Amino acid sequence: MSESTSAPAAADEPPSAAGEGPPGAARGGFARLWGASTASNLGDGVTMVAFPWLATTLTDDAFLIAAMGVALRLPWLLFSLPAGVLADRLDRRRVMVTMNAARALVICLLGLLVAADAHSLPVLYLCALALGFAEVLVDNTAQVILPAVVGKDGLALANGRLMSTQIVTDDFVGRPLGGVLLGVSLALPFAFGAGAAAIAAVLLLTLRGTYRAAGPAPGPRRPVRAEIAEGVRWLWAHPPLRPLAVALALLNTAGAAVLAIQVLYAREILGLGSLGFAVFTAASGVGGLLGGLLAHRVTRRIGRVRSLMLLLVLELGAYAVGAVSSSALLVGAVVAVAGFGAVLWNVVTVSLRQALVPDALLGRVNSVYRLLGWGCLPVGMVVSGALVTLVEHGVGREAGLRTPFVLAAVLTCGTFWYLRRHLTARTLPG
């Protein structure tokens, strides 16, 4: 969940690759990258509905359902830092092409197993882990390749467009479509997801040029540990980014706690079927779409710090309603409002990182930042599954499924207090 206007580049930053680099950057490079992102996110929307729903056909155990989310997100904890090194060492376009092709293969194999009724929870966990490792490389590299495609001055607008399109394809189209496809066949969403990943790989192949990290001519290759440490030191030495990374960790732990049991909450508390669940999970996209389109204007009007704090207020309200309400319409409405703040946060913080971090370090610094944020997802999911099981045995099933919302509200309050102390308009550039 949580990741403006362009911030000034760091003083020691090498020249932008967009100004001197690949032909694709000047002639349709962003259109190709945008198209690949659209195809990939459409497939993700379909398969991300299918995965948890398929798991509920095999078990109704809250901990085992939460483990599905853990399998998808655990690679962010295990592989984020090496992925950053690879993004700074290798051609970033080739990394994205290879990983999208790998995703297409894994999803296709899973679809065949489901069609043959040969799937099981261990099979789902293994496929989720494989997709998670590929996702780490694709998502991290997609963020660090963007400055070379659009230039520093185009980052806020490009990020807004990418995130708005992601919401439309993932939330508005992909998730409802996933619900429809599930109603036809459990295997059909996976066939669709495999085709979408393959299309993304082909579109990225048309992105001309070489997209290696800009910087001085490379000397002898250093150990991976040394390169990772350089990224960690850079992030921790820059006050504007350090508190944002810590805040992201807290917010994503809160979000993961709710996400882990969302399918059970939707089925048992809100009384939704497969299509209703798909529409419900798309609710955040309603506000998120506006957030992506209006982020540049909002941050110019109220400033970056207030824009970030707005998310916290909106998310706290959404978690509070989820903890007490059984109305799908009401919960969906507050989730949609929170979605506006979430995308506003993403546009501000992603654009800030892309503008401040030197290109030669961008893959590693971005991976450290996302390790803190996304690495907390499996932690939040495990805690959520265990908490639901504990409360369910002591109080009841409904109370157990509402408890993660309470936990998320407490963590959001803590994040608000932390950012009020460590983030001001003076410490945030631009």
Backbone hydrogen bonds, N-H to C=O, Kabsch-Sander energy under -0.5 kcal/mol:
donor,donor_aa,acceptor,acceptor_aa,energy
3,E,342,A,-0.5
10,A,355,A,-0.6
13,E,10,A,-1.7
19,G,16,S,-0.9
20,E,16,S,-0.7
21,G,17,A,-2.0
24,G,208,R,-0.6
25,A,22,P,-1.3
26,A,22,P,-0.7
26,A,23,P,-1.1
27,R,23,P,-1.9
29,G,24,G,-1.9
32,R,28,G,-1.8
33,L,29,G,-2.2
34,W,30,F,-3.1
35,G,31,A,-2.3
36,A,32,R,-2.4
37,S,33,L,-2.3
38,T,34,W,-2.3
39,A,35,G,-2.3
40,S,36,A,-2.5
41,N,37,S,-2.6
42,L,38,T,-2.1
43,G,39,A,-2.1
44,D,40,S,-2.2
45,G,41,N,-2.5
46,V,42,L,-1.7
47,T,43,G,-2.6
48,M,44,D,-2.9
49,V,45,G,-0.8
50,A,46,V,-1.7
51,F,47,T,-2.7
53,W,49,V,-1.5
54,L,50,A,-2.9
55,A,51,F,-1.9
56,T,52,P,-1.8
57,T,53,W,-0.8
57,T,54,L,-0.8
58,L,55,A,-1.5
59,T,55,A,-1.6
65,I,61,D,-2.3
66,A,62,A,-2.4
67,A,63,F,-1.7
68,M,64,L,-0.7
68,M,65,I,-0.9
69,G,65,I,-0.9
70,V,66,A,-1.9
71,A,67,A,-2.4
72,L,68,M,-1.6
73,R,69,G,-1.8
74,L,70,V,-3.0
76,W,73,R,-1.6
77,L,73,R,-0.7
77,L,74,L,-1.3
78,L,74,L,-1.8
79,F,75,P,-3.2
80,S,76,W,-0.7
83,A,79,F,-2.2
84,G,80,S,-1.7
85,V,81,L,-1.6
86,L,82,P,-2.2
87,A,83,A,-2.0
88,D,84,G,-1.3
89,R,85,V,-1.5
90,L,86,L,-2.9
92,R,211,Y,-2.7
95,V,91,D,-1.8
96,M,92,R,-1.8
97,V,93,R,-2.3
98,T,94,R,-2.6
99,M,95,V,-2.3
100,N,96,M,-2.1
101,A,97,V,-2.1
102,A,98,T,-2.0
103,R,99,M,-2.3
104,A,100,N,-2.2
105,L,101,A,-1.9
106,V,102,A,-2.3
107,I,103,R,-2.6
108,C,104,A,-2.1
109,L,105,L,-2.3
110,L,106,V,-2.2
111,G,107,I,-2.4
112,L,108,C,-2.0
113,L,109,L,-2.0
114,V,110,L,-2.6
115,A,111,G,-2.5
116,A,112,L,-1.7
117,D,114,V,-1.6
118,A,113,L,-3.2
124,L,120,S,-2.4
125,Y,121,L,-2.7
126,L,122,P,-2.4
127,C,123,V,-2.4
128,A,124,L,-2.5
129,L,125,Y,-2.4
130,A,126,L,-2.3
131,L,127,C,-2.5
132,G,128,A,-2.3
133,F,129,L,-2.2
134,A,130,A,-1.9
135,E,131,L,-2.5
136,V,132,G,-2.1
137,L,133,F,-1.4
138,V,134,A,-2.5
139,D,135,E,-3.0
140,N,136,V,-1.9
141,T,137,L,-2.0
142,A,138,V,-2.5
143,Q,139,D,-1.4
144,V,140,N,-1.6
145,I,141,T,-1.7
146,L,142,A,-0.7
148,A,145,I,-0.8
149,V,145,I,-0.8
149,V,146,L,-1.3
150,V,146,L,-2.4
151,G,147,P,-1.8
154,G,151,G,-0.8
155,L,152,K,-1.4
158,A,154,G,-2.5
159,N,155,L,-3.2
160,G,156,A,-2.2
161,R,157,L,-2.2
162,L,158,A,-2.8
163,M,159,N,-2.7
164,S,160,G,-2.3
165,T,161,R,-2.6
166,Q,162,L,-2.3
167,I,163,M,-2.0
168,V,164,S,-2.2
169,T,165,T,-2.8
170,D,166,Q,-2.8
171,D,167,I,-1.8
172,F,167,I,-1.8
173,V,168,V,-1.9
174,G,169,T,-3.0
175,R,170,D,-1.8
177,L,173,V,-2.3
178,G,174,G,-2.5
179,G,175,R,-2.0
180,V,176,P,-2.2
181,L,177,L,-2.9
182,L,178,G,-2.3
183,G,179,G,-1.4
184,V,180,V,-0.8
184,V,181,L,-0.7
185,S,181,L,-2.9
190,F,187,A,-0.7
191,A,187,A,-1.6
192,F,188,L,-2.2
193,G,189,P,-2.4
194,A,190,F,-2.1
195,G,191,A,-1.8
196,A,192,F,-2.2
197,A,193,G,-2.1
198,A,194,A,-1.9
199,I,195,G,-2.1
200,A,196,A,-2.1
201,A,197,A,-1.9
202,V,198,A,-2.0
203,L,199,I,-2.5
204,L,200,A,-2.1
205,L,201,A,-1.5
206,T,202,V,-0.8
206,T,203,L,-0.9
207,L,204,L,-1.4
208,R,206,T,-0.9
227,E,223,P,-1.8
228,I,224,V,-2.6
229,A,225,R,-2.4
230,E,226,A,-1.7
231,G,227,E,-1.5
232,V,228,I,-2.2
233,R,229,A,-2.6
234,W,230,E,-2.1
235,L,231,G,-2.2
236,W,232,V,-2.5
237,A,233,R,-1.6
238,H,235,L,-1.4
241,L,238,H,-1.2
242,R,238,H,-1.9
245,A,241,L,-2.1
246,V,242,R,-2.0
247,A,243,P,-2.5
248,L,244,L,-2.3
249,A,245,A,-1.8
250,L,246,V,-1.8
251,L,247,A,-2.7
252,N,248,L,-2.7
253,T,249,A,-1.7
254,A,250,L,-1.9
255,G,251,L,-2.7
256,A,252,N,-2.6
257,A,253,T,-1.8
258,V,254,A,-1.4
259,L,255,G,-2.7
260,A,256,A,-2.3
261,I,257,A,-0.5
261,I,258,V,-0.9
262,Q,259,L,-1.0
265,Y,261,I,-2.8
266,A,262,Q,-2.8
267,R,263,V,-1.9
268,E,264,L,-2.9
269,I,264,L,-0.5
269,I,265,Y,-1.8
270,L,265,Y,-1.9
272,L,266,A,-2.6
277,F,273,G,-2.9
278,A,274,S,-1.9
279,V,275,L,-2.4
280,F,276,G,-2.6
281,T,277,F,-2.5
282,A,278,A,-0.8
283,A,280,F,-1.6
285,G,282,A,-1.3
286,V,282,A,-0.5
286,V,283,A,-1.5
287,G,283,A,-0.7
288,G,284,S,-2.5
289,L,285,G,-2.4
290,L,286,V,-1.0
291,G,287,G,-2.4
292,G,288,G,-2.5
293,L,289,L,-2.0
294,L,290,L,-2.6
295,A,291,G,-1.3
298,V,294,L,-2.8
299,T,295,A,-2.6
300,R,296,H,-1.4
301,R,297,R,-1.8
302,I,298,V,-2.9
303,G,299,T,-1.5
307,S,303,G,-1.6
308,L,304,R,-2.2
309,M,305,V,-2.3
310,L,306,R,-1.9
311,L,307,S,-1.0
312,L,308,L,-1.0
313,V,309,M,-1.7
314,L,310,L,-2.3
315,E,311,L,-2.9
316,L,312,L,-2.2
317,G,313,V,-1.8
318,A,314,L,-1.9
319,Y,315,E,-2.5
320,A,316,L,-2.1
321,V,317,G,-2.1
322,G,318,A,-2.3
323,A,319,Y,-1.6
324,V,320,A,-0.7
324,V,321,V,-1.0
325,S,321,V,-2.8
328,A,326,S,-0.6
331,V,327,S,-2.6
332,G,328,A,-2.3
333,A,329,L,-2.0
334,V,330,L,-2.1
335,V,331,V,-2.1
336,A,332,G,-1.9
337,V,333,A,-1.8
338,A,334,V,-2.3
339,G,335,V,-1.8
340,F,336,A,-1.0
340,F,337,V,-0.6
341,G,337,V,-1.1
342,A,338,A,-2.2
343,V,339,G,-2.0
344,L,340,F,-1.9
345,W,341,G,-2.4
346,N,342,A,-2.1
347,V,343,V,-2.6
348,V,344,L,-2.0
349,T,345,W,-2.7
350,V,346,N,-2.6
351,S,347,V,-1.7
352,L,348,V,-1.7
353,R,349,T,-2.2
354,Q,350,V,-2.5
355,A,351,S,-1.7
356,L,352,L,-2.1
357,V,353,R,-2.3
361,L,358,P,-1.7
362,L,358,P,-1.0
362,L,359,D,-0.5
363,G,359,D,-0.5
365,V,361,L,-2.9
366,N,362,L,-2.5
367,S,363,G,-1.7
368,V,364,R,-2.2
369,Y,365,V,-2.5
370,R,366,N,-2.5
371,L,367,S,-1.9
372,L,368,V,-1.9
373,G,369,Y,-1.7
374,W,370,R,-3.4
375,G,370,R,-0.8
375,G,371,L,-1.5
377,L,374,W,-1.3
379,V,375,G,-0.5
380,G,376,C,-2.7
381,M,377,L,-2.3
382,V,378,P,-2.5
383,V,379,V,-2.5
384,S,380,G,-2.2
385,G,381,M,-2.6
386,A,382,V,-2.4
387,L,383,V,-2.5
388,V,384,S,-2.7
389,T,385,G,-2.0
390,L,386,A,-2.3
391,V,387,L,-2.7
392,E,388,V,-2.6
393,H,389,T,-1.7
394,G,390,L,-1.4
395,V,391,V,-3.7
396,G,391,V,-1.4
400,G,396,G,-2.0
401,L,397,R,-2.2
402,R,398,E,-1.3
403,T,399,A,-1.3
405,F,402,R,-1.1
406,V,402,R,-1.1
407,L,403,T,-2.3
408,A,404,P,-2.4
409,A,405,F,-2.0
410,V,406,V,-2.0
411,L,407,L,-2.2
412,T,408,A,-2.1
413,C,409,A,-2.1
414,G,410,V,-2.0
415,T,411,L,-2.0
416,F,412,T,-2.2
417,W,413,C,-2.1
418,Y,414,G,-2.2
419,L,415,T,-2.7
420,R,416,F,-2.1
421,R,417,W,-1.1
421,R,418,Y,-0.5
422,H,418,Y,-1.6
423,L,419,L,-2.3
428,L,424,T,-1.3
